[in-house]
Amino acid sequence: MMTSRLLIGDGAKAKLSLGIRPWLRLLSYAPLESLRLLGLRLAGARLGVDIVLAPGVQVLSPWRLEIGSHTNIARRACLDSRGTLTIGDNVNISEEVAVWTAEHDIQDPNFPMTRDAVVIEDHVWLCFRSIVMPGVRIGEGSVIASGAVVTKSIPPFSVAAGVPAKVIGRRNSSLTYRLGNSPGTR
């Protein structure tokens, strides 16, 4: 039997989103992390295990969001998955990070919204107030410095900084850490 998630088209999902958005926003401040995660799952997000989801995380179109296991997402992060957002395992998303998968075409006279997927691979660290723009892939093990604006894909194990972000260094490729709520990870 098909689930209702598969039967709802994009137009219906957009209308449904208007009803879900206030509920998800309120639930994002629930005192229990398990309630915040349950809200995302009920809205269609595909979530791994042992995810830390701080209060106040905003998610747009959660049915197009996939988050791997052992990933930490800090307060007031904004995850836009209107164009699909895939986040790998052991990813650390710091406070007030914004990941965008939709934007407007400023050259088109009708100013239409465009969408493009974002992929954040395993062991990535998005530092405080960094911004990731639509169509970007952030390679495994990369670090995006605080305040950076990522407009182009970043190769694996890179350190990127600036506006627009540019690779300024390399990161050790022998990463073995595991994030999340597991004993010994905090």
N, C-alpha and C positions, 0 to 999 in steps of 0.2 A: 504494500500500500504506500502511495506517495505521501510525503508529509506536506503540510500546508505551506512550508517554506518553499517547496519546489513549485507549488501551484500559483504563487503570488508573482505577478509580473512587476517590472520596474516601476511602472506608473502607480500601481497599487501599493507597492512598497514605499514610494515617496509619500503617498497620502497616509499610510500606516505610520511612517516615520514621524509625521506631525503629531500623532497621538502618543507615540512611544517616547518621543524626545523629552517631554517634561517629566514623565515617569522615570526614565533612565537618569535624568539630571538629578532628581530628588534622591533616587536610589544610590547615586554615586557618592552621596554623603552618609550612607548608612553606617552605623557604628561598627557593624561586623563585616569584615572583608568577605566572608562567605556569602553574605547577601549581595554585595556588589558584584561578585563573580557570577552568582546565580542569575542576577538581572541581565548580565551580558549573554549568558548561555540561553536564557529564555528568549532573548531578542535575536538569537541566531548566530552569535559569535562562536567560533570553534576555538576552544581553549585547551591548552595542555595542562599538565599537573604542576602543582607547587608554584603558582603565580602570586606575586605580591602586587596587589592593586590598591594603591593609596586612595584616600578620600579625594573627591573632586576631579577625578579623571573624566574628561568629556569624550564621548565616542559618537561619531556620526556614522550612520548606516552600519550598525554592528553585525548585520547578517553578511557583510562582506569583509569581516575581520577574522584573521587567524593569528593566534599567538601561541608560540611553542612553550615548552616546559621550562621551569626555573627562571622565569623572566620577572623583572621588577619594574613597575611603572609608578613613578612618584606623583606627588600632589600636583594638581592643576595641569597635567599634561593634556594635550588635545590630540586625539587620534581620529583623523578623518579617513574613513574607509569607503567613501562614496565611489571611488575608483578602484577599489580593493587594496587592502593593506595586509601584508604578510610579515610577521615578526617572528624571528627564529628563537632558538633556545638560548638561555643564559644571556639575554639582552638586558641592559640596564638603561632605562629611559628616565633621566633626571627630571627635577621639577621644572614646570612651565615649558617643556619641550612641545613644539607643534609639528605634527607630521601631516602634510596636506596631500590629498590625491585628486583634488578638484580645484579649478581656478577658472577665471573668465578670460576669454580671448579679447584682449583690449584693442586689437586691430579690426575686429569684425564690427560693423555698424550695429548689429543686434546684440553685441556683448554676451554671447552664449557661454554657458558653463561647459568646460571641457574636463574630462577625467582621464587619469593615467595611473596605473598601478604603482605602488611603492613596495619594495622588498627590502627588509632589514635582516641580514643574515645573522648567524649565530655569533655570540660573544661580542656584539657591538655595544659600545657605550655612547649614548647621545647625552652630552653634558648640558648643564643648566641653560635654558632658554635658547637652545639651538633650534633651527627650523629646517625641515626637510620638505622640498617641493615635489610636485607630481612628476612621475616618470623616473624616479631615482632608484638605484639599487646601491645599498651600502654593503660593501663586501665584508666577509667574515672577519671578525677580530678588529674591525676598525674603530677608531675613536673620533668623534666629532666634537671639537672644542666648544666651550661656552660661547654663545652668541653667534656661532657660525650659521650661514645660510647655504644649505646644500642645494645647488641647482643642477648638478651633473653627478653621474654615478661615481662612487669612490671605490678604488680597488681594494682587495682584501688586505688586512693587516696594515692599513694606512692610518696616519694621524692627519686630520684635516682641520683647518681653521680659516677664519676670515669671511668676508662678504664680497663676492661669492667665495664659498669654501674652496680652498686649494690644498693639495697634499703638501704637508710640511715635514713629514717624517714617517718612519716605519715603526711598527709595533712587533713585539716578540710573537712569533707564530706558534709557540709551544704552550698554548693556553689550556689549562685543565680545570679552572675554577668552575664552581657551580653556585648559582644564585638561588634565590627563593627563600622559603621559610624553613628549610631542612635544618636539623641541628648542626651547629658548627659553621653555618653560612653567614651569620650576622655577627 
